[in-house]
Amino acid sequence: MNAAKIAGIVLVLSGLAGLFTGGFSFTKDRTAAKLGPLELTVTEKESVNIPQWLSLGAIAIGAIVLVAGFRKS
């Protein structure tokens, strides 16, 4: 399996994952205040939305790369 086929599969799978999940979220710890030996930390939840056009574009480009990889071999 050459690099073009692997890249095509990765693009298609990541596009499908982005299309079905719509994004991802993560938590980030941040120091709010530090007073001597006391330290206050805040846990923030961040979310990143993945646009549908980006997911569809990744699927389309991955399919094109995948087809080109099969035609080349």
Summary of the structure (lengths in Angstrom):
residues: 73
radius of gyration: 20.2
end to end distance: 9.5
largest distance: 66.4
contacts: 184
relative contact order: 0.29
helix: 55%
strand: 34%
